[in-house]
Amino acid sequence: MLDAKLLEILACPACRGPVTPDADHQWLYCASCRLKYRVKDDIPIMLVDEAEKLADDEQPPAGGDGKGEMH
């Protein structure tokens, strides 16, 4: 699981907006860019070239505060 302090400072490298983890902390989502960033061995891979676009029917997790709090 990602550390809460780390989630507070992480931002999307493409737009500098907040990122929100999924329930399993395997992905970080940017709702603004509709990108998701993989988390491997508790290390976020925050590279735009490595990000995946969200599918048209895929929704980022609720709560875009970037602090990992799921609302």
C-alpha positions in Angstrom: 0.0 0.0 0.0 1.2 3.5 -0.8 2.2 5.8 2.0 -0.3 8.5 2.7 2.5 11.2 2.8 3.6 10.1 -0.7 0.0 10.3 -2.0 -0.2 13.9 -0.7 2.7 15.0 -2.9 2.2 13.0 -6.0 0.7 14.7 -9.0 0.1 13.8 -12.6 3.2 14.6 -14.6 1.1 15.5 -17.6 -1.1 18.1 -16.1 0.1 18.5 -12.5 -3.3 17.6 -11.2 -4.1 15.2 -8.3 -3.9 11.4 -8.7 -6.1 8.9 -6.9 -5.3 5.3 -6.2 -7.6 2.4 -6.8 -8.7 0.3 -3.9 -5.7 -2.1 -4.3 -3.2 0.6 -4.8 -2.1 -1.0 -8.1 -2.9 2.1 -10.2 -2.9 5.9 -9.7 -5.6 7.7 -11.8 -5.7 11.2 -13.2 -9.3 12.1 -13.9 -8.3 15.3 -15.8 -6.0 13.5 -18.3 -7.9 10.2 -18.2 -4.6 8.5 -17.6 -3.6 5.8 -15.1 -0.1 5.1 -13.8 1.0 1.7 -12.7 2.3 1.1 -9.1 4.8 -1.7 -9.1 6.2 -3.0 -5.8 4.8 0.0 -4.0 6.6 2.4 -6.4 4.5 4.6 -8.6 5.7 4.7 -12.2 4.9 8.3 -12.9 6.1 8.5 -16.5 3.7 9.8 -19.1 5.2 7.4 -21.7 4.4 4.5 -19.4 0.8 5.7 -18.5 -2.2 4.0 -20.0 -5.3 5.8 -21.3 -8.5 5.0 -19.6 -11.0 3.1 -21.7 -14.1 5.0 -22.8 -16.2 3.1 -20.3 -13.6 3.1 -17.5 -14.0 5.6 -14.6 -11.3 6.7 -12.2 -11.9 6.0 -8.5 -14.1 8.4 -6.7 -12.4 11.2 -4.7 -9.9 13.2 -6.7 -8.2 14.8 -3.8 -4.9 13.1 -4.5 -4.5 12.1 -0.9 -5.6 8.5 -1.3 -8.9 9.0 0.6 -11.7 7.2 -1.1 -14.9 9.2 -0.8 
